[in-house]
Amino acid sequence: MKDNKILRYIKDVLENKPTGWLNLTTHRLDIYDEKLAKTQFLEQFEILFNSNNSESKALEELPTAYDYIRLGHPLSCILEWVIAHLHHLKPENVISFSSKTTPILAVLRKNLLAGKNTQIIYTGELPEFFDVEVLQHIYGYTFDLKKIEKETAISKFDGSTIFITQQDEISTFDFTKNIDFFINVHSDFGSILVVNGDQNESYIPEIQHVRRRETIAMTPANCLAMLKILTAQSSLEPKENTIETNKAMVLDSIATITGSKTKALIASSGLSIQYAVVMGLIHDAKENHKGKAIKIIVPPNCYGGTNDQARRVAACIDSVEILDLLVDGGKDMVESIALLLDKIADEDAIPIIIAEIPTNPRVEVPDLFKLSATLSKQRKTATGKIATDPIFVLDQTFCPNVHFLGEEDILSPIRTISYVSGSKFPSGGQCTAGYCVGNKKTEGLMKKIEFHLKLCDNEATNLQMEILAKQLPSMNQRIKDAYHNTHEFVNFIKKTLPAAKINFVSSALADQGFTPSVFSLDLPSKGNTTEEKEAHKRELNLRLINLMIREIPNESKFCVSYGQLKGCYWTIPATSTQGTTKEGDKDYIVRVALSPTMDLELHKKVFLDFVSQI
């Protein structure tokens, strides 16, 4: 009886769902408490369920489920809640993935760090790209693998038992004893992982964090399809498969945008593609430079996901170490790289550099000629041998239109791979997909990266590819128009609040093609001590953002993204994009992202009101 009540209620919720649940990749941080992510949303959702309230207005007023859609979103939370209730489980024990293999890797990672045994038991077939040898020798995971018939009893095991099935009834679980983790795999939607038993609940945050950093949750469109099947509103019918047509269009657009002649790779998110890049490069280093240490150079205050992911990889692989690349606080990126490359060469190690150009959130661009010279300089080991040349992994999400990879471009002498978060300019905020592309010197490396993208089942979905095919052709024009608005707004702020410090590209950099639509704003503060000034500045940050979203609710939004099709986004990096960054490296400033379509004059007016109040 209760099951029928749940399914009837969900059917009504789906009919009245806010449009943003399905088509937005960014969520409001003014109604979000990170410590209560997902639980706060579901607690209030359950109140609506108990009162049988499925009205659109009530659903719109629910707090933000997660700050990043790749970690989760309203529809994934509701799907997990439904499956949990149907099986008398806690909602947090059910975790959906767009990937078919990453939930397995999430448990293996936890057990690697805990020194715990794992056995993987499956019926039918394993996910297509599940490569045992690579998972054991490159990722460092240890496990036993066993295929069984469905009716076979599973004996007790000293460690964790993962049970994998591939089935259309992805929400159906047979809770046999002696299984710790159930993973149901669906050929189109992804997978559902169920954490079984109180003794395994410590795995939940670790599994969630893998979903946050190395993959994505089941997409909103696929969660919606799953929920419709569960509520008997539709059945799974074969759809026309247009992914190859759309992929060809996307690859053609990326080649035109980047000037690169190597084939691009398209993933389910920016961090999905970054994870494939890092693991592909580690795989190559282990094969071609056996026994040598691998040094990943990354700025400690860059985008939190990049930083956190690299350190998570190093935590799992003994031969990998993170070195901090100092780029802020008066430090010059090129000089910092030169010092680190000299040290790594002396040790005869393998250097991999991950850097943003422009940097986030300070929007700085290094001297590219000096950068190219530093990266291409031949170095010697302590024994006088020629050191391994670096691989430069470039996050150019802020300016994906700048050419770095063509045969005549500035980084052509260096093995360079560029990647872009597709939830920004490429899709205009309509999907999370990301891509990477390399220059001519990286053709072999790109094959390794593609292997790991497929191994983790992190390729872009059909719908993501369709959205990119539609949006990428207009990207360069949108970047141009958004920069025009940003440049005008920055100049207005300089005139109205000259005491503020603004981080934005110079006219000279804009002439070189660096035309981001993001700037950071360090507001002038007051107080008798450094602590008082800092506290006052942080209060001003929130006052400005809250004023903007209150006065311009249809355009201004408190969220972390940029590259959107319309409106203006505001955030404080220290409390959003730098969530896992060390406290001393965080930036308590305002980051503003403008779009090609917005009421710029109204934003100027409200900013002027803010200035008059301080």
Residue pairs with C-beta under 8 A, 6 or more apart in sequence:
2 85
3 85
3 86
6 49
6 82
6 85
6 86
7 82
7 230
7 231
7 232
8 231
9 49
9 52
9 54
10 78
10 82
10 227
10 230
10 231
11 231
11 233
12 54
13 54
13 59
13 78
14 224
14 227
14 228
14 231
14 233
15 54
16 54
16 55
16 56
16 59
17 56
17 59
17 74
17 75
18 56
18 59
18 60
18 74
20 27
21 59
21 73
21 74
21 75
21 220
22 75
22 220
22 221
22 224
23 220
23 430
24 69
24 429
25 69
25 423
25 427
25 429
25 430
25 431
25 432
25 561
26 69
26 423
26 429
26 557
26 559
26 560
26 561
26 564
26 569
27 64
27 65
27 66
27 67
27 69
27 73
27 559
28 64
28 549
28 557
28 558
28 559
29 64
29 67
29 558
29 559
29 560
29 571
29 575
29 576
30 545
30 546
30 549
30 558
31 63
31 64
32 63
32 64
32 66
32 67
33 40
33 63
34 67
34 579
36 63
37 65
37 66
37 67
37 71
37 72
38 65
38 66
38 72
38 77
38 91
38 92
39 92
40 63
41 62
41 63
41 64
41 65
41 74
41 77
42 77
42 81
42 91
44 62
44 63
45 62
45 77
45 78
45 81
46 81
48 54
48 58
48 59
48 62
62 74
65 72
65 73
65 74
65 76
65 77
66 72
66 73
67 559
67 560
67 576
67 579
68 212
68 560
69 216
69 217
69 220
69 423
69 432
70 211
70 212
70 215
70 216
70 217
70 268
70 269
70 271
70 272
70 432
71 208
71 211
71 212
71 216
71 217
72 208
72 211
72 217
73 217
73 220
73 223
75 220
75 223
75 224
75 227
76 96
76 217
76 218
76 220
76 223
77 91
78 223
78 227
79 96
79 218
79 223
79 226
79 227
80 91
80 94
80 95
80 96
80 192
81 91
81 94
82 171
82 227
82 230
83 89
83 94
83 171
83 192
83 194
84 90
84 91
84 93
84 94
85 91
86 171
87 173
87 175
87 194
89 194
92 201
92 204
93 194
93 195
93 196
93 201
93 204
94 192
94 193
94 194
94 195
95 103
95 192
95 193
95 194
95 195
95 204
95 207
95 208
95 211
96 190
96 191
96 192
96 193
96 217
96 218
96 223
97 103
97 190
97 191
97 192
97 193
97 211
97 215
97 216
97 217
97 218
98 190
98 215
98 216
98 217
98 218
98 219
98 222
98 268
98 458
98 461
99 190
99 191
99 215
99 216
99 268
99 456
99 457
99 458
100 127
100 185
100 186
100 190
100 191
100 457
101 127
101 129
101 130
101 455
101 456
101 457
102 210
102 211
102 214
102 215
102 456
102 457
102 458
103 181
103 183
103 191
103 193
103 207
104 120
104 127
104 130
104 162
104 164
104 183
105 135
105 139
105 141
105 210
105 214
105 456
106 193
106 206
106 207
106 210
106 211
107 118
107 160
107 162
107 180
107 181
107 203
107 207
108 118
108 135
108 139
108 141
108 143
109 141
109 206
109 210
109 316
110 116
110 203
110 206
110 207
111 117
111 118
111 141
111 159
111 160
112 140
112 141
112 142
112 316
113 315
113 316
116 159
116 160
117 142
117 143
117 144
117 157
117 158
117 159
117 160
118 141
118 142
118 143
118 144
118 159
118 160
118 161
118 162
119 143
119 144
119 145
119 146
119 157
119 159
119 160
119 161
119 162
120 143
120 144
120 145
120 146
120 162
120 164
121 146
121 147
121 148
121 154
121 161
121 162
121 163
121 164
121 179
122 145
122 146
122 147
122 148
122 163
122 164
122 165
123 147
123 148
123 149
123 150
123 164
123 165
123 166
124 165
124 166
125 166
126 164
127 164
127 166
127 185
127 457
129 454
129 455
129 457
130 455
131 455
132 145
134 283
134 451
134 455
135 141
135 143
135 455
136 142
136 143
137 286
138 279
138 282
138 283
138 286
139 279
139 316
139 317
140 316
140 317
140 318
148 154
153 176
154 161
154 163
154 176
154 177
154 178
154 179
155 178
156 178
157 178
160 180
160 181
160 200
161 178
161 179
161 180
161 181
162 179
162 180
162 181
162 183
163 176
163 179
163 181
163 182
163 183
164 183
164 185
165 182
165 183
165 184
165 185
166 184
166 185
166 186
166 187
167 184
167 185
167 186
168 186
168 236
169 184
170 184
170 185
170 186
170 189
170 191
170 192
170 226
171 184
171 192
171 226
171 230
172 184
173 182
173 184
173 194
175 182
175 196
179 196
180 195
180 196
180 197
180 199
180 200
181 193
181 194
181 195
181 196
181 200
181 203
182 193
182 194
182 196
183 191
183 192
183 193
183 194
184 191
184 192
185 191
188 222
188 236
189 218
189 222
189 225
189 226
190 218
190 219
190 222
191 218
192 218
193 207
195 201
195 203
195 204
195 207
209 312
211 217
212 305
213 271
213 275
213 305
213 308
213 309
213 312
214 271
214 272
214 275
214 309
214 312
214 456
214 458
215 268
215 269
215 271
215 272
215 275
215 456
215 458
216 268
216 269
216 272
216 432
216 458
217 223
218 226
219 268
219 431
219 432
219 461
219 463
219 464
221 461
221 463
222 461
225 234
225 236
228 234
229 235
229 236
239 462
241 462
242 462
242 466
243 462
243 465
243 466
245 469
246 462
246 465
246 466
246 468
246 469
247 266
247 465
247 469
249 469
249 472
250 264
250 266
250 435
250 465
250 468
250 469
250 472
251 263
251 264
251 266
253 468
253 469
253 472
253 473
253 475
254 260
254 264
254 435
254 437
254 472
255 261
255 264
255 437
257 400
257 401
257 472
257 475
257 476
258 264
258 400
258 403
258 404
258 405
258 406
258 418
258 437
259 403
259 405
259 406
259 409
260 405
260 406
260 418
260 437
260 438
260 439
261 406
261 407
261 440
262 405
262 437
262 438
262 439
262 440
262 442
262 443
262 446
263 437
263 446
264 435
264 436
264 437
265 273
265 276
265 435
265 436
265 437
265 446
265 449
265 450
265 453
266 273
266 422
266 433
266 434
266 435
266 459
266 460
266 464
266 465
266 468
267 273
267 276
267 433
267 434
267 435
267 436
267 453
267 458
267 459
267 460
268 432
268 433
268 434
268 458
268 459
268 460
268 461
268 464
269 421
269 422
269 423
269 432
269 433
269 434
269 458
270 305
270 397
270 419
270 420
270 421
270 422
270 423
270 424
270 432
270 434
271 305
271 306
271 309
271 421
271 434
272 434
272 453
272 456
272 458
273 419
273 434
273 435
273 436
273 453
273 458
274 305
274 306
274 309
274 354
274 393
274 395
274 419
274 434
274 436
275 309
275 313
275 452
275 456
275 458
276 436
276 449
276 450
276 452
276 453
276 456
276 458
277 393
277 417
277 419
277 436
277 449
278 296
278 309
278 310
278 313
278 352
278 354
278 393
279 313
279 449
279 452
279 456
280 445
280 446
280 448
280 449
280 450
280 451
280 452
280 453
281 352
281 391
281 393
281 445
281 448
281 449
282 294
282 313
282 317
282 320
283 448
283 451
283 452
284 444
284 445
284 448
285 292
285 294
285 350
285 352
286 294
286 319
289 350
289 388
292 319
292 348
292 349
292 350
292 388
293 319
293 320
293 321
293 347
293 349
293 350
294 317
294 319
294 320
294 321
294 349
294 350
294 352
295 320
295 321
295 322
295 323
295 340
295 344
295 349
295 350
295 351
295 352
296 310
296 313
296 314
296 320
296 321
296 322
296 323
296 352
296 353
296 354
297 322
297 323
297 324
297 325
297 337
297 340
297 351
297 352
297 353
297 354
297 355
298 306
298 307
298 310
298 322
298 323
298 324
298 325
298 353
298 354
298 355
299 307
299 324
299 325
299 326
299 327
299 328
299 355
299 356
299 359
300 307
300 324
300 325
300 326
300 581
300 582
300 585
301 307
301 327
301 328
301 578
301 581
301 585
301 586
301 587
302 327
302 354
302 355
302 356
302 359
302 360
302 395
303 356
303 360
303 395
303 577
303 578
304 577
304 578
304 579
304 580
304 581
305 577
305 580
306 354
306 356
306 395
307 580
307 581
308 580
308 581
310 322
310 354
311 322
313 320
314 320
314 321
314 322
323 340
323 344
325 333
325 336
325 337
325 340
325 353
325 355
326 336
327 333
327 336
327 355
327 359
327 364
328 359
328 362
328 364
332 366
333 355
333 359
333 364
333 366
333 371
334 366
334 367
334 370
334 371
334 374
337 353
337 355
337 371
337 374
337 375
338 374
338 377
340 351
341 351
341 374
341 375
341 377
341 379
341 390
342 379
344 350
344 351
344 387
344 390
345 351
345 379
345 380
345 381
345 387
345 388
346 381
346 382
346 387
347 381
347 382
348 381
348 382
348 383
348 385
348 387
348 388
349 388
350 388
351 388
351 390
351 391
352 390
352 391
352 393
353 375
353 390
353 391
353 392
353 393
354 393
354 395
355 392
355 393
355 394
355 395
356 394
356 395
356 396
356 397
356 398
357 365
357 366
357 394
357 395
357 396
357 398
357 399
357 402
358 364
358 365
358 398
358 399
358 505
358 514
358 516
359 365
360 397
360 398
360 518
360 573
360 577
360 591
361 503
361 518
361 520
361 573
361 577
361 587
361 589
361 591
362 503
362 520
362 587
363 398
363 503
363 504
363 505
363 516
363 518
363 519
363 520
364 503
365 505
365 509
365 514
368 410
368 411
368 512
369 410
371 410
371 411
372 410
372 411
372 413
372 414
375 390
375 392
375 411
375 413
375 414
376 389
376 413
376 414
378 386
378 387
378 389
379 386
379 387
380 386
380 387
381 387
389 414
389 415
390 414
390 415
391 415
391 416
391 417
391 442
391 445
392 411
392 414
392 415
392 416
392 417
393 416
393 417
393 418
393 419
394 404
394 411
394 416
394 417
394 418
394 419
395 418
395 419
395 420
396 402
396 404
396 418
396 419
396 420
397 419
397 420
397 421
397 424
397 425
397 563
398 516
398 518
398 562
399 479
399 513
399 514
399 515
399 516
400 420
400 424
400 425
400 426
400 475
400 479
401 425
401 475
401 476
401 479
401 513
401 515
402 512
402 513
402 514
403 409
403 513
404 410
404 411
404 416
404 418
404 439
405 411
405 412
405 416
405 418
405 437
405 438
405 439
406 412
406 439
407 439
407 440
409 439
411 439
412 439
412 440
412 441
413 441
414 439
414 441
415 438
415 439
415 441
415 442
415 445
416 438
416 439
416 441
416 442
417 436
417 437
417 438
417 439
417 442
417 445
417 446
417 449
418 436
418 437
418 438
419 434
419 435
419 436
419 437
420 426
420 434
420 435
420 436
421 432
421 434
422 431
422 432
422 433
422 434
422 435
422 460
422 464
422 468
423 429
423 430
423 431
423 432
423 433
423 434
423 561
423 563
424 561
424 562
424 563
425 475
425 478
425 479
425 563
426 433
426 434
426 435
426 468
426 471
426 472
426 475
426 563
427 433
427 464
427 467
427 468
427 471
428 471
428 478
428 563
428 564
428 565
429 561
429 563
429 564
429 565
430 467
430 471
430 565
431 463
431 464
431 467
431 468
432 464
433 460
433 461
433 464
433 465
433 467
433 468
435 468
436 449
438 445
438 446
453 459
460 468
477 596
478 563
478 565
478 595
478 596
479 515
479 517
480 515
480 596
481 596
481 597
482 517
482 563
482 594
482 595
482 596
483 510
483 515
483 516
483 517
484 596
485 517
485 594
485 595
485 596
485 598
485 600
486 504
486 516
486 517
486 518
486 519
486 592
486 594
487 504
487 510
488 600
489 519
489 592
489 594
489 600
489 603
489 604
490 502
490 504
490 519
492 604
492 607
493 500
493 502
493 521
493 607
494 500
494 502
496 607
496 608
496 611
497 523
497 524
497 607
497 611
499 524
500 521
500 522
500 523
500 524
501 521
501 522
501 524
502 519
502 520
502 521
502 522
503 519
503 520
503 521
503 522
503 589
504 516
504 519
504 520
505 514
505 515
505 516
517 562
517 563
517 593
517 594
517 595
518 562
518 591
518 592
518 593
518 594
519 591
519 592
520 573
520 587
520 589
520 590
520 591
520 592
521 589
521 590
521 591
521 592
522 537
522 589
522 590
523 537
523 540
523 541
523 544
523 589
523 590
525 533
525 534
525 536
525 537
525 540
526 532
526 533
526 536
527 533
527 534
527 535
527 536
534 588
537 588
538 572
538 588
540 614
541 572
541 588
541 589
541 590
542 572
543 610
543 613
543 614
544 570
544 590
544 607
544 610
545 558
545 570
545 571
545 572
545 590
546 558
547 606
547 609
547 610
548 556
548 568
548 570
548 603
548 606
548 607
548 610
549 556
549 557
549 558
549 570
551 602
551 606
551 609
552 568
552 599
552 602
552 603
552 606
554 567
555 566
555 567
555 568
555 598
555 599
555 602
555 603
556 567
556 568
556 569
556 570
556 603
557 567
557 568
557 569
557 570
558 569
558 570
558 571
559 569
559 570
559 571
559 576
560 569
560 571
560 576
560 577
561 569
561 593
562 569
562 593
563 593
563 595
564 593
564 595
565 595
565 596
565 597
566 595
566 596
566 597
566 598
567 595
567 597
567 598
568 592
568 593
568 594
568 595
568 598
568 603
569 592
569 593
570 590
570 591
570 592
570 593
571 577
571 590
571 591
572 587
572 588
572 589
572 590
572 591
573 586
573 587
573 589
573 591
574 581
574 586
574 587
574 588
574 589
575 588
577 591
578 585
578 586
578 587
594 600
